[in-house]
């Protein structure tokens, strides 16, 4: 940057840059960066073989598998039902639409402890749903319950990611397809769906990420038995409660690696998706 | 949200960009059925279970000193962490949206970090940072401050998980508004503070309220991070979500956890109500100019 042509703070007459940026960086460092740095430094001071054994024990591998698998299935369910909800909310006018729209945010606003509590109760043998489902062999405190809870917490992400994109979708393209003789289904499959796909994938990724970190609702619903319904975050807590710090750190590092990898993928995905939004 | 274009076409029998009415109503039906079974029934169930032991049982759970203490602690924790995060969010939005500087993209990524760290891992980090074995923890202990397994740890954990809410909400709105209005105010002789208070803040107020209510809902409902750093002593370090879980373990009073849960469910409903109101308000302002 040449000093005489810099368009940075020099030509900007607004005050308060130094103090607000200073406060931002200081607060960010104290609240977020310092704890993360401590975790990383601490893990460096532990022996690698200990960490490796802790992070790759059979129980841990099972927990990652369940975390990833259940989050994946939940995100997939959310991609299907979330897209349906977004489509219905944007494209159709019907009584109760506003109410339905508000309801979508409910899992986001409801503390997950309450979500876990009420879902566990609904699917217990005496619950409103479990009453009918338990005789069929579908029980709450199983992997099914884990998927259910993760679907609940992830739903708003897929709906709210797709909704604005669907609203801004150019109707002209659909009209063009219709004029060229495409039926409604054909238009949807070959014109609308490909445009929305990157966004649906972004919503899928967000719901997946939300599922990986979820902990509370699972404790209520699954009873978290090792090698059965124990997910990675519950394993980390179990080890921490047993004062097995290196064991907990090992799992925590793997979880962080997953979420950062996902964060980068999502950033890339959103960049890709935004290319589709403006014709 | 209603678009004049789609309303216009709705009146015509069936345009080329609309589905067969059968398909339309089938899709609406599935969406409504899914939403009621999956979202509405769980909500109703909270209240139904809470009152299954009668009104007396409901009140006796809420009047329990341990429950009252958990409500107090939750309010205290939200009362400290939310204002701090609001102050941070406003400062960060001002610096990021109104100025250009190197490293801005990295700063934005750092602000988003707490969203991608599992709350449990966040709690673990705080235990490692301020626990009895750590350097900082021992220093604090020597000065009579216990962080982990006490209230300061709960506040720190809550601050961590609710960190990005306000900043994330404000940054895009402030960026959209540019800085012409502020520049005009300064040229007309307003001081920096006056400009911020009378020009910048009013124009982002709905976004700010929105960020605050979301931040508050999360702060009051947080469980994962808080459970790791709390000693979970009833009446002392139990927040409302922790209290719900503890009551759930007591199988003799199945309605008790739901009684406390109704308060949290009401919080969620109030949050949603305010959110819809703010969106409506925002749209109204957009339309009027």
HADDOCK unambig.tbl for C-alpha pairs under 7 A between the chains (distance, minus, plus):
assign (segid A and resid 8 and name CA) (segid B and resid 100 and name CA) 5.42 0.50 0.50
assign (segid A and resid 8 and name CA) (segid B and resid 101 and name CA) 6.59 0.50 0.50
assign (segid A and resid 9 and name CA) (segid B and resid 99 and name CA) 6.51 0.50 0.50
assign (segid A and resid 9 and name CA) (segid B and resid 100 and name CA) 6.80 0.50 0.50
assign (segid A and resid 13 and name CA) (segid B and resid 183 and name CA) 6.82 0.50 0.50
assign (segid A and resid 14 and name CA) (segid B and resid 183 and name CA) 6.82 0.50 0.50
assign (segid A and resid 15 and name CA) (segid B and resid 192 and name CA) 5.74 0.50 0.50
assign (segid A and resid 17 and name CA) (segid B and resid 95 and name CA) 5.58 0.50 0.50
assign (segid A and resid 20 and name CA) (segid B and resid 91 and name CA) 4.72 0.50 0.50
assign (segid A and resid 20 and name CA) (segid B and resid 92 and name CA) 6.38 0.50 0.50
assign (segid A and resid 20 and name CA) (segid B and resid 94 and name CA) 6.90 0.50 0.50
assign (segid A and resid 20 and name CA) (segid B and resid 95 and name CA) 5.71 0.50 0.50
assign (segid A and resid 21 and name CA) (segid B and resid 91 and name CA) 6.99 0.50 0.50
assign (segid A and resid 21 and name CA) (segid B and resid 92 and name CA) 6.47 0.50 0.50
assign (segid A and resid 21 and name CA) (segid B and resid 95 and name CA) 5.38 0.50 0.50
assign (segid A and resid 24 and name CA) (segid B and resid 88 and name CA) 6.02 0.50 0.50
assign (segid A and resid 24 and name CA) (segid B and resid 91 and name CA) 6.26 0.50 0.50
assign (segid A and resid 24 and name CA) (segid B and resid 92 and name CA) 5.25 0.50 0.50
assign (segid A and resid 31 and name CA) (segid B and resid 160 and name CA) 5.99 0.50 0.50
assign (segid A and resid 32 and name CA) (segid B and resid 160 and name CA) 6.19 0.50 0.50
assign (segid A and resid 35 and name CA) (segid B and resid 125 and name CA) 5.24 0.50 0.50
assign (segid A and resid 35 and name CA) (segid B and resid 126 and name CA) 5.98 0.50 0.50
assign (segid A and resid 35 and name CA) (segid B and resid 129 and name CA) 6.15 0.50 0.50
assign (segid A and resid 36 and name CA) (segid B and resid 125 and name CA) 6.44 0.50 0.50
assign (segid A and resid 38 and name CA) (segid B and resid 125 and name CA) 6.87 0.50 0.50
assign (segid A and resid 38 and name CA) (segid B and resid 128 and name CA) 6.96 0.50 0.50
assign (segid A and resid 38 and name CA) (segid B and resid 129 and name CA) 6.00 0.50 0.50
assign (segid A and resid 39 and name CA) (segid B and resid 125 and name CA) 5.55 0.50 0.50
assign (segid A and resid 39 and name CA) (segid B and resid 128 and name CA) 6.79 0.50 0.50
assign (segid A and resid 84 and name CA) (segid B and resid 31 and name CA) 6.59 0.50 0.50
assign (segid A and resid 85 and name CA) (segid B and resid 31 and name CA) 5.52 0.50 0.50
assign (segid A and resid 88 and name CA) (segid B and resid 27 and name CA) 6.83 0.50 0.50
assign (segid A and resid 88 and name CA) (segid B and resid 28 and name CA) 5.96 0.50 0.50
assign (segid A and resid 102 and name CA) (segid B and resid 272 and name CA) 6.85 0.50 0.50
assign (segid A and resid 103 and name CA) (segid B and resid 39 and name CA) 6.97 0.50 0.50
assign (segid A and resid 109 and name CA) (segid B and resid 217 and name CA) 6.28 0.50 0.50
assign (segid A and resid 109 and name CA) (segid B and resid 268 and name CA) 4.85 0.50 0.50
assign (segid A and resid 109 and name CA) (segid B and resid 271 and name CA) 6.71 0.50 0.50
assign (segid A and resid 109 and name CA) (segid B and resid 272 and name CA) 6.92 0.50 0.50
assign (segid A and resid 110 and name CA) (segid B and resid 265 and name CA) 6.10 0.50 0.50
assign (segid A and resid 110 and name CA) (segid B and resid 268 and name CA) 4.94 0.50 0.50
assign (segid A and resid 111 and name CA) (segid B and resid 221 and name CA) 4.37 0.50 0.50
assign (segid A and resid 111 and name CA) (segid B and resid 222 and name CA) 6.70 0.50 0.50
assign (segid A and resid 111 and name CA) (segid B and resid 264 and name CA) 6.74 0.50 0.50
assign (segid A and resid 113 and name CA) (segid B and resid 223 and name CA) 6.82 0.50 0.50
assign (segid A and resid 113 and name CA) (segid B and resid 241 and name CA) 5.87 0.50 0.50
assign (segid A and resid 114 and name CA) (segid B and resid 261 and name CA) 5.74 0.50 0.50
assign (segid A and resid 118 and name CA) (segid B and resid 42 and name CA) 5.72 0.50 0.50
assign (segid A and resid 118 and name CA) (segid B and resid 45 and name CA) 6.47 0.50 0.50
assign (segid A and resid 118 and name CA) (segid B and resid 46 and name CA) 5.85 0.50 0.50
assign (segid A and resid 119 and name CA) (segid B and resid 42 and name CA) 6.35 0.50 0.50
assign (segid A and resid 174 and name CA) (segid B and resid 17 and name CA) 6.11 0.50 0.50
assign (segid A and resid 175 and name CA) (segid B and resid 16 and name CA) 6.45 0.50 0.50
assign (segid A and resid 175 and name CA) (segid B and resid 17 and name CA) 6.01 0.50 0.50
assign (segid A and resid 178 and name CA) (segid B and resid 16 and name CA) 5.80 0.50 0.50
assign (segid A and resid 184 and name CA) (segid B and resid 19 and name CA) 6.41 0.50 0.50
assign (segid A and resid 213 and name CA) (segid B and resid 118 and name CA) 4.28 0.50 0.50
assign (segid A and resid 213 and name CA) (segid B and resid 119 and name CA) 6.81 0.50 0.50
assign (segid A and resid 215 and name CA) (segid B and resid 224 and name CA) 6.21 0.50 0.50
assign (segid A and resid 216 and name CA) (segid B and resid 223 and name CA) 6.49 0.50 0.50
assign (segid A and resid 216 and name CA) (segid B and resid 224 and name CA) 5.97 0.50 0.50
assign (segid A and resid 233 and name CA) (segid B and resid 120 and name CA) 6.25 0.50 0.50
assign (segid A and resid 252 and name CA) (segid B and resid 121 and name CA) 5.68 0.50 0.50
assign (segid A and resid 256 and name CA) (segid B and resid 117 and name CA) 6.22 0.50 0.50
assign (segid A and resid 259 and name CA) (segid B and resid 116 and name CA) 5.65 0.50 0.50
assign (segid A and resid 259 and name CA) (segid B and resid 117 and name CA) 6.73 0.50 0.50
assign (segid A and resid 260 and name CA) (segid B and resid 116 and name CA) 6.90 0.50 0.50
